[in-house]
Amino acid sequence: MKAKLILILLLTSCFAALLHGQTPNAGRTFSYQASDSIASSIDPSRATTLNSKTTIEVKPYLYLSGTIGANWVVSGWGVGSNTQSSRLQIFHDETISILLAGFDNPLKSTGTKNGKQTVDMRGQLRLWSGISGALLVDTGLVNAPDLNGLGLAEFKAIDPGMTGGLSILELSRTIDLTPDDGPGVYTNIGTISISRN
């Protein structure tokens, strides 16, 4: 069964972990326990065969660190545009997939009822190898609703072999305001799901 994680829940866990002093390891950590102990008398006239078993258990590892939200306070009049970027570090030791859903133009939830009821928003998603710095995926700037479903191809199988175990996900949002975007609070809550394959 695929363990599908909603990023918002994971970030809550990560922040709780940070409060308790847990941070991502600088690499692998190891614990060791000796086994196959021998404490017996051996007959020197016969050959002795000893079994020496090696067992390695690699545990799944997924740790997230960074920001994913954007909050603007806008004042003034006329036309304006602004871009904000959020970066998320994904430490992983298995193949993961990333899927976006629920992204749209922010809808006015409070404020005046006249004028436009949404703010135009565009987004861009980029993924880098955190080790080599190689840009692996760049969606280009698209309308916010077009972010939904991204991951079906571009973000389907992010392997730790190509990222070095550290992926950097950047979500950039660009808002475009017109004179018709009146006073109020506009919101949209999108989700970023990370699935371990």
Secondary structure, 3 states (H helix, E strand, C coil): CCEEEEHHHHHHHHHHHHHCCCCCCCCCCCCCCCCCCCCCCCCCCCCCCCCCCCCCCCCCCEEEEECCCCCCCCCCCCCEEEEEEEEEEEEECCCEEEEEECCCCCEEEEECCCCCCECEEEEEEEEEECCCCCEEEECCCEEHHHHCCCCCCCCCCECHHHHCCEEEEEEEEEEEECCCCCCEEEECCCEEEEEEC
